Amino acid sequence: MRINLNLDAKELLKYIDRPYDEAEVSELISEIKPSLGYKVLPANITDFMVKLCGYDIKSYYLAKGLENSTKAIFIWATLGKELDDKIHDLLSEDKIYKATLLDELASFAVDFLMEKLYLRLKQDYIKKRKFLTLRYSPGYGDIAIDESEKLIKLDDTCTISYNGSMLVPQKSITAIVGISSTPELRNYPKGTGLCRGENCYACKTWACMKN
């Protein structure tokens, strides 16, 4: 399901930690045309696997985060290929500062919008006396980035693709959120043994730090 969320320039200005011209920044922000969506899915959780509509995602990290969930929500956000092209055009014209600033703003924007969508859904489900887990994205913990390809197939309205190494367009995020009848973890799961030694690289990330 596609959803519309507005992006106010003032909401992004606070993230810029360098001197800037407000008119120039507002002009760059006008280039950002986001697309967001979500889909509710049945979920079957085991100790190391999350099953979503016929797709199996092997991840102790995700299974731990969704352990009390019987349904999940696939959520996604992208700023579109046109933005990628605009940044490329600015670079080719040697407008390095503008290209860098737009790239930085876009990174803030896609994460900001993803969180905005998540919080809206969270409030909607609280009214139904349901609770959402934290959001989990491929590439964090022991969730392989390749799992992105499975996730984007879960929603026909999703305008994101996966090229074998990264999401396309570049300013895109996908995530899974669990739906539970009980309040959920406030922090991402971590600790000795979470990855069972099969994905040791993951335990070096912020998402899964061994004690």
C-alpha positions as CSV (number, residue, x, y, z in Angstrom):
1,M,0.0,0.0,0.0
2,R,1.4,3.4,-1.0
3,I,1.2,6.2,1.5
4,N,1.8,10.0,1.2
5,L,3.9,11.8,3.7
6,N,5.0,15.4,3.4
7,L,8.6,16.5,3.8
8,D,9.0,20.0,5.3
9,A,12.3,21.7,4.6
10,K,12.4,22.9,8.2
11,E,12.4,19.3,9.4
12,L,15.7,18.7,7.6
13,L,17.6,21.9,8.3
14,K,18.3,20.9,11.9
15,Y,20.4,18.0,10.6
16,I,22.8,20.2,8.7
17,D,26.0,20.8,10.7
18,R,27.7,23.2,8.3
19,P,27.1,26.8,7.2
20,Y,24.4,26.9,4.5
21,D,22.2,29.2,2.5
22,E,18.5,28.5,3.5
23,A,17.2,29.4,0.1
24,E,19.7,27.1,-1.6
25,V,18.9,24.3,0.7
26,S,15.2,24.7,0.2
27,E,15.7,24.5,-3.5
28,L,17.7,21.3,-3.2
29,I,15.0,19.8,-0.9
30,S,12.4,20.5,-3.5
31,E,14.2,17.9,-5.7
32,I,13.3,15.2,-3.1
33,K,10.1,13.4,-4.2
34,P,9.6,10.5,-1.8
35,S,7.6,7.3,-2.3
36,L,6.6,5.2,0.7
37,G,4.5,2.2,1.4
38,Y,3.8,-0.8,3.6
39,K,2.1,-4.2,3.6
40,V,0.8,-6.3,6.5
41,L,1.9,-10.0,6.3
42,P,1.4,-13.2,8.3
43,A,4.6,-14.2,10.1
44,N,5.8,-17.5,11.4
45,I,8.8,-17.2,13.8
46,T,11.2,-19.9,14.9
47,D,14.5,-19.6,16.8
48,F,16.5,-18.7,13.7
49,M,14.0,-18.2,10.9
50,V,11.2,-15.7,9.9
51,K,8.7,-16.9,7.4
52,L,6.9,-14.3,5.4
53,C,4.4,-15.3,2.7
54,G,6.5,-18.2,1.4
55,Y,9.9,-16.4,1.9
56,D,12.3,-17.7,4.5
57,I,14.6,-15.1,6.1
58,K,17.3,-16.8,8.2
59,S,18.3,-14.5,11.1
60,Y,18.6,-15.1,14.8
61,Y,18.6,-11.3,15.2
62,L,15.3,-10.8,13.4
63,A,13.7,-13.8,14.9
64,K,14.6,-12.5,18.4
65,G,13.2,-9.1,17.6
66,L,9.9,-10.6,16.3
67,E,9.6,-13.5,18.7
68,N,6.2,-12.5,20.1
69,S,4.8,-11.4,16.7
70,T,2.2,-13.3,14.6
71,K,2.1,-10.7,11.9
72,A,4.7,-8.4,10.4
73,I,4.7,-5.2,8.4
74,F,7.0,-4.7,5.4
75,I,7.8,-1.0,5.2
76,W,9.8,0.9,2.6
77,A,10.8,4.3,1.5
78,T,12.6,5.7,-1.5
79,L,13.5,9.1,-3.0
80,G,13.4,7.8,-6.5
81,K,15.9,7.4,-9.4
82,E,15.4,11.1,-10.5
83,L,17.2,12.1,-7.3
84,D,20.1,9.8,-8.1
85,D,20.3,11.3,-11.6
86,K,20.2,14.9,-10.2
87,I,23.2,14.2,-7.9
88,H,25.1,12.6,-10.8
89,D,24.3,15.6,-13.0
90,L,25.6,18.1,-10.4
91,L,28.8,16.1,-10.1
92,S,29.3,16.0,-13.8
93,E,28.9,19.8,-13.9
94,D,31.5,20.1,-11.2
95,K,29.0,21.4,-8.7
96,I,30.6,19.4,-6.0
97,Y,29.2,21.3,-3.0
98,K,25.6,21.2,-4.2
99,A,25.9,17.5,-5.1
100,T,27.4,16.7,-1.7
101,L,24.8,18.7,0.2
102,L,21.9,17.2,-1.8
103,D,23.3,13.7,-1.1
104,E,23.5,14.5,2.6
105,L,20.0,15.9,2.7
106,A,18.7,12.9,0.9
107,S,20.2,10.5,3.4
108,F,18.6,12.4,6.2
109,A,15.3,12.6,4.4
110,V,14.8,9.0,3.6
111,D,15.6,7.9,7.2
112,F,13.4,10.7,8.6
113,L,10.5,9.7,6.4
114,M,10.9,6.0,7.2
115,E,10.8,6.8,10.9
116,K,7.8,9.1,10.3
117,L,5.9,6.2,8.6
118,Y,6.9,3.8,11.4
119,L,5.7,6.1,14.1
120,R,2.4,6.7,12.3
121,L,1.8,3.0,12.0
122,K,2.8,2.6,15.7
123,Q,0.2,5.1,16.8
124,D,-2.5,3.4,14.6
125,Y,-1.8,0.0,16.1
126,I,-1.8,1.4,19.7
127,K,-5.4,2.4,19.1
128,K,-6.1,-1.3,18.2
129,R,-4.3,-2.3,21.4
130,K,-1.4,-3.8,19.4
131,F,2.3,-3.0,19.7
132,L,5.0,-2.7,17.0
133,T,8.5,-4.0,17.5
134,L,11.5,-1.9,16.5
135,R,12.2,-1.9,12.7
136,Y,14.8,-4.3,11.3
137,S,16.5,-3.8,7.9
138,P,18.7,-6.1,5.8
139,G,22.4,-5.3,6.4
140,Y,22.1,-5.0,10.2
141,G,22.7,-7.7,12.7
142,D,22.9,-11.0,10.9
143,I,20.2,-10.1,8.3
144,A,22.0,-10.5,5.0
145,I,21.6,-7.5,2.6
146,D,20.6,-10.1,-0.1
147,E,17.3,-10.6,1.9
148,S,16.3,-7.2,0.4
149,E,15.4,-9.0,-2.8
150,K,12.8,-11.2,-1.0
151,L,11.3,-8.3,0.9
152,I,10.6,-6.0,-2.1
153,K,8.7,-8.8,-3.7
154,L,6.3,-8.8,-0.8
155,D,4.6,-5.6,-2.0
156,D,3.6,-5.1,-5.6
157,T,3.5,-1.3,-5.1
158,C,7.1,-1.1,-3.9
159,T,9.2,0.9,-6.4
160,I,12.6,-0.3,-5.1
161,S,14.7,-3.0,-6.7
162,Y,17.9,-4.8,-5.7
163,N,20.8,-5.1,-8.1
164,G,22.7,-7.8,-6.2
165,S,24.7,-5.5,-3.9
166,M,22.5,-2.6,-3.1
167,L,19.0,-1.1,-3.3
168,V,18.0,1.0,-6.3
169,P,17.4,3.9,-6.1
170,Q,20.3,4.5,-3.8
171,K,18.3,6.5,-1.3
172,S,16.0,3.7,-0.3
173,I,15.3,1.8,2.9
174,T,13.4,-1.5,3.5
175,A,12.5,-2.9,6.9
176,I,10.4,-5.5,8.7
177,V,8.4,-4.6,11.9
178,G,6.5,-7.1,14.0
179,I,3.0,-6.7,15.4
180,S,2.4,-8.1,18.9
181,S,-0.2,-8.1,21.6
182,T,2.4,-7.2,24.3
183,P,4.8,-4.3,24.6
184,E,8.1,-5.0,22.8
185,L,11.8,-4.5,23.2
186,R,12.9,-0.9,23.5
187,N,16.5,-1.8,22.4
188,Y,17.8,-3.9,19.6
189,P,18.6,-7.5,20.7
190,K,22.3,-8.1,21.5
191,G,24.4,-10.4,23.6
192,T,26.6,-13.5,23.6
193,G,25.3,-16.3,21.4
194,L,22.7,-14.3,19.5
195,C,24.2,-15.2,16.1
196,R,25.3,-18.7,17.3
197,G,28.7,-18.1,15.8
198,E,27.6,-18.3,12.2
199,N,27.7,-14.6,11.5
200,C,30.5,-13.3,13.6
201,Y,30.9,-10.1,11.6
202,A,27.4,-9.1,12.7
203,C,28.5,-9.1,16.3
204,K,30.9,-6.2,15.6
205,T,28.0,-3.9,14.5
206,W,26.0,-1.6,16.7
207,A,23.1,-4.0,16.2
208,C,24.6,-7.1,17.8
209,M,27.5,-6.4,20.2
210,K,28.7,-9.4,22.2
211,N,29.3,-8.9,25.9
